[in-house]
């Protein structure tokens, strides 16, 4: 008997300590992309990005770690936040809106 998608994901996460990539589900597990999408849409699976990336069984995705500024752009924005300057604050607001728009589009 073959494993269900949730069983496969659960075992992958347990064995690898991270979320299961969609490519592994398709190429190793032999599951179809439309079936994976249906499981995500139904809420039986959930996905994450970044260091918490991959697919998890619903309710098992780790909580996001605190945001750490690592890119040059994010470090510059963090510095601008410390300035009491209207132009700097306007640039930071524009940067934050750009980040929020990107985050919204990825969900």
Buried (B, 14 or more C-beta within 10 A) or exposed (E): EEEEBBEBBBEBBEEEEBBBBBEBBBEEBEBEEEEBEEBBEEEBBBBBEEEBBBBBBBEEBEEEEEEEEEEEEBEBBEEBEEEEEEEBEEBBEEBEEEBEEEEEEEE
